[in-house]
Amino acid sequence: MPLYDGEDFVTAQNLGDSCFAPVHIFNRARFVESILAQGYVLRDEWAVFERAFYLPGHAQRSFPCFAGLYFTVEP
C-alpha cells in the first residue's frame, strides 16, 4: 500500500516505457483507522522496499517504501 504521513492525494506514477497509471497515496494513520473502525485488527505490518514513490519537485510527498498490512476480523 502506498502510505505516508501527509495528506491523501492522487497522482500519476511512471511505470516505465512511457506508461503512467493513477495512484492514490493514503495517509497512514487515517487508512489504518478506517479499517480498524470496520472491526478488523491490525496483526502485522512491514516495509515493502521493492516499491518506492518519488514525486519530482515534491520531496515531502515522496517515500522510500510501500507498506504491507495484515488485518483479521475479530468474531
Contacts in CASP RR format, 6 or more apart in sequence:
PFRMAT RR
TARGET T0000
AUTHOR 0000-0000-0000
METHOD contacts of the structure
MODEL  1
MPLYDGEDFVTAQNLGDSCFAPVHIFNRARFVESILAQGYVLRDEWAVFE
RAFYLPGHAQRSFPCFAGLYFTVEP
1 26 0 8 1.000
1 31 0 8 1.000
1 66 0 8 1.000
1 67 0 8 1.000
1 68 0 8 1.000
1 69 0 8 1.000
2 23 0 8 1.000
2 24 0 8 1.000
2 25 0 8 1.000
2 26 0 8 1.000
2 51 0 8 1.000
2 53 0 8 1.000
2 63 0 8 1.000
2 66 0 8 1.000
2 67 0 8 1.000
3 25 0 8 1.000
3 26 0 8 1.000
3 27 0 8 1.000
3 28 0 8 1.000
3 31 0 8 1.000
3 66 0 8 1.000
3 67 0 8 1.000
4 25 0 8 1.000
4 26 0 8 1.000
4 27 0 8 1.000
4 28 0 8 1.000
4 53 0 8 1.000
4 61 0 8 1.000
4 63 0 8 1.000
5 27 0 8 1.000
5 28 0 8 1.000
5 29 0 8 1.000
6 27 0 8 1.000
6 60 0 8 1.000
6 61 0 8 1.000
7 27 0 8 1.000
8 24 0 8 1.000
8 25 0 8 1.000
8 26 0 8 1.000
8 27 0 8 1.000
8 30 0 8 1.000
9 24 0 8 1.000
9 25 0 8 1.000
9 61 0 8 1.000
10 22 0 8 1.000
10 23 0 8 1.000
10 24 0 8 1.000
10 25 0 8 1.000
11 22 0 8 1.000
11 23 0 8 1.000
11 25 0 8 1.000
11 55 0 8 1.000
12 20 0 8 1.000
12 21 0 8 1.000
12 22 0 8 1.000
12 23 0 8 1.000
13 20 0 8 1.000
13 21 0 8 1.000
13 22 0 8 1.000
13 23 0 8 1.000
13 53 0 8 1.000
14 20 0 8 1.000
15 21 0 8 1.000
23 53 0 8 1.000
25 53 0 8 1.000
25 61 0 8 1.000
28 67 0 8 1.000
32 42 0 8 1.000
32 69 0 8 1.000
35 42 0 8 1.000
35 69 0 8 1.000
35 71 0 8 1.000
36 42 0 8 1.000
39 73 0 8 1.000
39 74 0 8 1.000
40 71 0 8 1.000
40 72 0 8 1.000
40 73 0 8 1.000
40 74 0 8 1.000
41 71 0 8 1.000
41 72 0 8 1.000
41 73 0 8 1.000
41 74 0 8 1.000
42 69 0 8 1.000
42 70 0 8 1.000
42 71 0 8 1.000
43 70 0 8 1.000
43 71 0 8 1.000
43 72 0 8 1.000
44 69 0 8 1.000
44 70 0 8 1.000
45 67 0 8 1.000
45 68 0 8 1.000
45 69 0 8 1.000
45 70 0 8 1.000
46 67 0 8 1.000
46 68 0 8 1.000
47 65 0 8 1.000
47 66 0 8 1.000
47 67 0 8 1.000
47 68 0 8 1.000
48 65 0 8 1.000
48 66 0 8 1.000
48 67 0 8 1.000
48 68 0 8 1.000
49 64 0 8 1.000
49 65 0 8 1.000
50 65 0 8 1.000
51 65 0 8 1.000
51 66 0 8 1.000
52 62 0 8 1.000
52 63 0 8 1.000
52 64 0 8 1.000
52 65 0 8 1.000
52 66 0 8 1.000
53 61 0 8 1.000
53 62 0 8 1.000
53 63 0 8 1.000
53 66 0 8 1.000
54 62 0 8 1.000
55 61 0 8 1.000
55 62 0 8 1.000
END
